[in-house]
């Protein structure tokens, strides 16, 4: 069942305005959210802090490589004649997949 936050907010607001006799358990069944989460939403509605969008949306992950290091890896690889696998073993500071994604972007640019 797909969860619908907008629907949950609408039903909770109706309940707060005494326009609905649905229980929180029934709202839980309709929207797919746990009853505890509905009470959290209720408190956010009352406090005026409700948001439909997640707070971390469009933010860079805290564990992402700094841009300076990405540029360093790009420069080293572009001067290297080694395969991606050998280059990853040589660089060794980060996982294979992390370096592979950076190097793969360089390879895609070359193909264009």
C-alpha positions in Angstrom: 0.0 0.0 0.0 1.4 3.4 -1.0 1.5 5.9 1.9 -0.2 9.2 1.3 0.9 12.0 3.6 -1.4 14.6 2.1 -4.4 12.4 2.7 -3.3 11.7 6.3 -2.9 15.4 7.0 -6.3 16.1 5.4 -8.0 13.5 7.6 -6.3 14.6 10.8 -7.3 18.2 10.1 -10.9 17.1 9.6 -10.7 15.1 12.9 -9.3 18.1 14.7 -12.1 20.3 13.4 -14.7 17.7 14.5 -15.7 17.2 10.8 -14.9 13.5 10.9 -15.6 10.6 13.3 -12.8 8.4 12.0 -10.5 7.0 14.7 -6.7 7.2 14.3 -6.7 3.5 13.8 -9.1 3.9 10.9 -7.0 6.8 9.4 -4.0 4.5 9.8 -5.7 1.8 7.7 -6.7 4.3 5.1 -3.3 6.0 4.7 -0.9 3.2 5.5 0.9 5.1 8.3 1.3 3.8 11.8 -0.9 5.3 14.5 2.1 6.7 16.4 3.2 8.6 13.3 -0.3 10.0 12.9 -0.1 11.4 16.4 3.3 12.9 15.5 1.6 14.5 12.4 -1.2 15.7 14.6 1.2 17.5 16.9 3.0 19.1 13.9 -0.3 20.3 12.5 -1.2 21.8 15.9 2.3 23.5 16.3 2.3 24.6 12.6 5.5 22.8 11.8 4.1 20.3 9.3 6.1 19.8 6.1 5.2 17.7 3.1 8.8 17.5 1.9 11.6 15.7 3.7 14.1 18.0 5.4 17.2 16.6 3.7 15.8 16.7 0.2 18.3 18.3 -2.3 21.1 18.3 0.3 24.5 16.7 -0.4 25.1 13.6 1.8 27.4 14.1 4.7 29.6 11.2 3.6 30.0 12.4 0.0 33.5 13.1 -1.2 34.6 16.7 -1.2 34.7 18.3 -4.6 38.5 18.9 -4.3 39.2 15.2 -3.9 36.9 14.3 -6.8 38.9 16.7 -9.0 42.2 15.2 -7.7 40.9 11.7 -8.7 39.8 12.9 -12.1 43.2 14.5 -12.8 45.2 11.5 -11.6 43.1 9.1 -13.7 43.2 11.3 -16.8 47.0 11.2 -16.6 47.1 7.5 -16.0 47.0 4.7 -18.5 45.9 2.1 -16.0 42.6 0.3 -16.1 39.9 1.4 -13.7 40.5 -1.6 -11.5 44.2 -1.0 -11.3 43.7 2.7 -10.7 41.3 1.9 -7.8 43.9 -0.4 -6.2 46.6 2.2 -6.7 44.5 5.0 -5.1 43.1 2.9 -2.3 41.7 5.6 -0.1 38.1 4.9 -1.0 36.1 1.9 -2.1 36.1 0.6 -5.6 32.6 1.7 -6.3 33.2 5.2 -5.1 36.2 5.7 -7.4 34.6 3.8 -10.2 31.6 6.2 -10.3 34.0 9.2 -10.7 36.1 7.5 -13.3 33.1 6.2 -15.2 31.9 9.8 -15.6 35.2 10.6 -17.3 34.8 7.6 -19.6 31.3 8.7 -20.5 32.6 12.2 -21.4 35.3 10.6 -23.6 32.7 8.6 -25.5 30.6 11.6 -26.4 
